[in-house]
Amino acid sequence: MTTITEIAPDIFRICTFIGDVGMQFNQFLVRDREPLLYHTGMKAMFPTVRAAVAKVIDPATLRWIAFSHFESDECGALNEFLSISTSAQPLCSFAGAMVSVNDFALRPARGLQDGEVLTSGTRQFRLIRTPHLPHNWEASHLFEESTRTLFCSDLFHQDGELEPTTTSEPELMERVRSTLLRYQTGPFSDYLPFTPMTEHQLARLAALKPEVLAAMHGSTFKGSGEHALQELSGLFREVLVRSR
C-alpha cells in the first residue's frame, strides 16, 4: 500500500512499505513552479510512484529528479521519469553527475557544487556535499531553505511499517539505533561507513538547523533537526566504531 502525506507546505511524502524486506521506501515530491521529486524508488516501483505523483501533480510537469547518491532506491527509475517528462533533468552533486549519472541517464544532470543553490520557484534548494555519508563518494544532501526541510536519504533509517511523521526524538533515535545494530551483522554489515569526516559532515548538516528530517526509510521527524543530527553523530560513533 502506498500513502501520501504532506510533511511540510507543498512537500509530500510518498511511502510504500515492502513487507519482504521489512522497510518503507519514501520519495518526496515538492510542488512548485518547477516541481522536484527526491528519490525515484527502484525501477520496479515506477508504476506505483508515478500513480502517487499523479495524485498531486501531472508527472509530465516534473522539472527536477533529485537524489543523494547513485543507488537503485535513490534513482533506479530515473530514466522512466525522464521519459514521461521531456523537461525533467536529473539533479545531484557535481561528482555524481560526472562519475555516474551522465553516463546512465537519458539526459545530462544538473550537477551542483557544494553550497550551490537551485531555485524552483518559491523554493530554494541548497546542496551539501557529504562524501561517503550515507554512502558513496558522490553522496550529497539537499536542504530546502524556506521550510527548513533536510532530505536526508539513509540517515535516520528506521525499519518497519511506521507512521508518516514523528515528533518524538527519543523514539526516533531508538528506532535508528535498533536498525543500525541490525545492519552490523549479516550480508549488509558496514551498511554505513564511519570515516574521519563523518562527524564533521554531520555537524555541517546540523548547523543548517533543519526543522523537518525527510528520511528515505521510516518516519519523517519534525522538531530540532540540529539536536537530532548531533545525537546521530554520537550514535554513529557508538554503534559503527565501538561495537567492532
C-alpha positions in Angstrom: 0.0 0.0 0.0 1.3 3.5 -0.9 0.4 6.5 1.1 0.8 10.3 0.5 1.4 12.7 3.4 2.1 16.4 3.3 5.0 16.7 5.7 5.5 20.5 5.1 3.7 23.0 2.9 3.7 21.5 -0.7 6.2 18.8 0.3 4.6 15.3 0.0 6.0 12.0 1.4 5.2 9.1 -0.9 5.6 5.9 1.1 5.5 2.2 0.1 6.0 -0.5 2.6 7.6 -3.6 1.2 7.0 -6.4 3.6 9.5 -8.8 2.2 12.4 -6.5 3.3 10.5 -5.0 6.3 11.0 -1.4 5.4 9.4 1.7 3.9 10.7 3.3 0.7 9.9 7.0 0.6 10.0 9.6 -2.2 9.4 13.3 -1.6 7.5 15.5 -4.1 7.9 19.2 -3.9 5.0 21.1 -5.7 6.3 24.4 -7.1 6.6 26.2 -10.4 9.4 23.7 -11.2 8.3 20.5 -9.4 11.0 18.4 -7.8 11.0 14.7 -7.0 13.6 13.5 -4.4 14.3 9.8 -4.9 12.6 7.7 -7.6 12.5 4.3 -6.0 13.6 1.2 -7.8 12.7 0.6 -11.4 10.0 -1.9 -10.4 8.4 0.7 -8.2 7.9 3.2 -11.1 4.2 2.5 -11.8 3.3 2.8 -8.1 5.3 6.0 -7.6 4.1 7.6 -10.8 0.5 6.9 -9.8 1.1 8.6 -6.4 2.8 11.6 -8.1 -0.2 11.9 -10.4 -2.5 12.4 -7.4 -0.6 15.6 -6.6 0.7 16.9 -10.0 0.8 15.8 -13.6 4.0 13.7 -13.7 4.8 15.2 -17.1 5.4 18.5 -15.5 8.3 17.3 -13.3 11.3 19.5 -13.8 13.9 18.1 -11.4 14.6 14.4 -10.4 17.0 14.7 -7.4 18.8 12.2 -5.2 21.7 11.8 -2.8 23.8 9.1 -4.5 23.8 6.5 -7.3 21.8 3.5 -5.9 18.7 1.7 -7.1 16.3 3.1 -4.5 17.6 6.6 -5.0 17.5 6.7 -8.8 16.6 3.3 -10.2 13.5 4.7 -12.0 15.3 7.9 -13.2 15.1 7.2 -16.9 11.4 6.2 -16.6 10.6 9.6 -15.1 12.8 11.3 -17.7 10.8 9.5 -20.4 7.4 10.9 -19.3 8.6 14.4 -18.7 10.6 15.9 -21.6 11.6 19.0 -19.5 12.8 16.9 -16.5 16.5 16.8 -15.6 18.5 14.9 -13.0 19.8 16.9 -10.1 22.7 15.7 -8.0 26.2 16.6 -6.9 28.7 17.6 -9.5 30.7 14.4 -8.7 27.6 12.3 -9.1 26.9 13.8 -12.5 30.5 13.2 -13.7 31.1 9.7 -12.4 27.7 8.0 -12.9 24.6 9.9 -13.8 25.6 11.5 -17.1 26.6 8.1 -18.4 23.4 6.4 -17.2 20.6 9.0 -17.7 18.7 9.8 -20.8 19.7 13.5 -20.3 22.7 15.1 -18.6 22.3 16.0 -15.0 22.5 19.4 -13.4 25.5 18.8 -11.1 25.6 21.2 -8.2 28.8 22.2 -6.3 28.9 22.2 -2.5 26.8 25.0 -1.2 25.2 25.9 -4.6 21.5 26.8 -4.5 18.9 25.9 -7.1 15.6 27.9 -7.2 12.5 26.0 -8.3 10.1 28.9 -7.9 9.3 29.7 -4.3 11.7 27.1 -3.0 15.5 27.3 -2.5 17.4 24.0 -2.5 21.0 24.1 -1.2 23.2 21.1 -1.9 25.6 20.0 0.8 28.3 17.6 -0.4 28.8 14.7 2.0 31.2 12.1 0.5 30.6 8.6 2.0 27.7 9.9 4.1 25.5 7.9 3.9 27.3 6.0 1.1 29.5 6.6 -2.0 31.9 9.2 -3.0 29.4 11.4 -4.8 26.8 11.5 -1.9 25.1 14.8 -1.0 22.1 16.1 0.9 19.6 18.7 -0.3 18.2 21.3 2.1 15.1 23.3 1.3 15.6 26.6 3.0 12.1 28.1 3.3 10.6 25.1 5.1 13.9 24.0 6.6 13.5 20.5 5.3 16.6 18.3 5.0 16.2 15.4 2.6 18.5 13.1 4.4 18.5 9.9 2.4 19.6 6.9 4.5 20.4 8.9 7.6 17.8 8.2 10.3 16.9 4.9 8.6 14.2 3.1 10.6 13.0 -0.3 9.6 9.3 -1.3 9.9 5.9 0.0 8.9 5.8 3.3 10.7 3.7 6.4 11.0 4.3 9.2 8.4 5.8 11.7 10.9 7.0 11.7 14.4 7.9 14.5 16.9 9.5 12.2 19.5 13.3 12.4 19.2 13.8 9.6 21.8 11.6 7.3 19.8 13.3 8.2 16.6 16.8 7.6 17.9 15.8 4.3 19.5 14.5 3.2 16.1 17.6 4.3 14.4 19.8 2.5 17.0 17.9 -0.7 16.5 18.2 -0.5 12.7 21.9 0.3 12.9 22.6 -2.7 15.2 20.6 -5.0 12.9 22.8 -4.0 9.9 26.1 -4.5 11.8 25.9 -8.2 11.1 25.0 -10.4 8.1 25.2 -9.6 4.4 24.6 -5.9 4.9 27.3 -5.3 7.5 29.2 -2.0 7.1 26.0 -0.5 5.6 27.1 2.9 6.7 30.8 3.7 6.7 32.4 5.7 9.5 35.2 7.9 8.1 37.4 10.6 9.6 34.9 13.1 8.0 31.7 11.6 9.3 31.3 13.7 12.4 32.3 16.9 10.6 29.8 16.3 7.8 27.0 15.6 10.4 28.0 18.9 12.1 27.6 20.8 8.9 24.2 19.3 8.4 23.2 20.1 12.0 24.4 23.8 11.5 21.6 24.2 8.9 19.1 23.9 11.9 16.6 21.8 9.9 13.1 21.5 11.3 12.0 18.6 9.1 14.1 15.5 8.5 12.8 13.7 5.5 14.2 10.1 5.8 14.1 7.7 2.9 13.2 4.7 5.2 10.8 5.3 8.1 9.1 8.3 9.6 9.8 11.9 8.9 11.0 13.8 12.0 9.6 17.2 12.9 11.5 19.0 15.6 15.0 20.1 16.3 16.9 18.5 13.4 20.1 20.2 14.8 19.9 18.2 18.0 18.8 15.0 16.3 21.8 15.2 14.0 24.1 15.8 16.9 22.6 12.8 18.6 23.1 10.8 15.4 26.7 11.7 15.3 27.2 10.2 18.8 25.2 7.1 17.9 27.3 6.5 14.8 30.5 6.6 16.9 28.9 4.3 19.5 27.5 1.7 17.1 29.7 1.9 14.0 33.0 2.2 15.8 32.8 0.9 19.4 30.8 -2.2 18.5 33.5 -3.5 16.2 
